[in-house]
Amino acid sequence: AGLQAGLENRTLRPIIGREFRLDEAPQAHEKILEPGAFGKIILTP
């Protein structure tokens, strides 16, 4: 409940580093392991 409220009232704003399609999951995993990786990795259908 706390996370949802924070997202709704914009007190919690996650930083998105990059979006990948689900079929690109292996590349997304490699990106996470790179030095200097920043932000959240999003997988989309």
RASULHU-V353037 format. One record per backbone hydrogen bond with DSSP energy under -1.0 kcal/mol. CO is the residue of the C=O (numbers start at 0). NH is the residue of the N-H. Records with the same first field share a line. If there is no record, write none. Layout:
BEGIN
CO->NH / NH
END
This chain:
BEGIN
0->4
1->5
2->6
3->7
4->8
5->10 / 11
14->39
17->41
19->43
20->23
21->24
23->27
24->28
25->29
26->30
27->31
28->32
33->36
39->16 / 17
41->19
43->21
END
